């Protein structure tokens, strides 16, 4: 829930320090930034509305039905409008 509305949160893990090379972490962060940049500009009825994003935020908590969960610093997240109805995975 963000600002009184249900949202969906997409998490991207770039790994623990030392787990990936600096080049790999940089590549993941660049891809994340590009995705956020494109999603932020999209305005189409078939694309979920972009609400916000965070990268490397230390004190980010996400409210769930069971309370709050903390997000580790090594995660990026994108927050978009929640659309009920399941997943697009087949």
N, C-alpha and C positions, 0 to 999 in steps of 0.2 A: 504494500500500500504506500503510495507516495502522494502527498498533497490531497488526501482523501479519496483517491481513485486506485482501483486495482491496476497493477502494472506487471509486466513480465521482465525478468532480469536475465540477461545473457552474460555468462561468466567465461572469461578466457584466462587460462593459467599459463604464465610464461615460465613457470618452474621456480624452484628454490634457488637461492644464491649458490653458485658453484655447480648446480645441476646442468645448466646449459652454458654454452659459451656466450661471451658478451655480444658476438655477432648474431647469434641465434635470438637472444633477448631483444636486441635492437631490431631485428627483422620482424619479430612478433609485434613489438610496439608500433613499428611503422605500419604494418598491416592493420592493426587495431585503429590507429589514427585515421587511416584512409577510409576504413569502413564507417567510422563515426562521421567523418566529413561528408561522405556520400549520403548516408542515412539521414543526417541532419537536414540536408537540402531537399530530400524527397517529399513530395506532397501528392500522393496518389491513393485512390480509394482501395487499391489492392495491396498496399504496403502499410504495415503497422506504423503508427505515429511515433517518431523519436521524441523522447522526453529528456534524456540526459545520459551522461557517461562519466566514468571515473577510471583513472589509471594510477595505480600505486598509492591509493588513499589508505591511510593507516587506520582511521577510526570510522569506517563505514559499516553500518549495521543495516541489515535487511529484515523487515518485518514479515513474518510468515504466519500461517494459521496457528502455529505452535509457539509463537513468541518471536524473539529476535535472534538472528545469527550474525556473527561477525565475519567480515570478509578479510582474509589475509592480505597483506601488502603486495604479494606477488600476483594478485588477480586484477584483471581489468573487468569492468562491467559496463553493459549498455542497458539502459532502462527504456522500455517502450510500452505503449498501451497494451493492456491485456485483452486478448480476444479469446473468448471461450470456444470450445469445440475440438480440442485435442491438438495433435501435432501434424505436421506435413510429412513426417517420416512414414515410409511405407513398410 
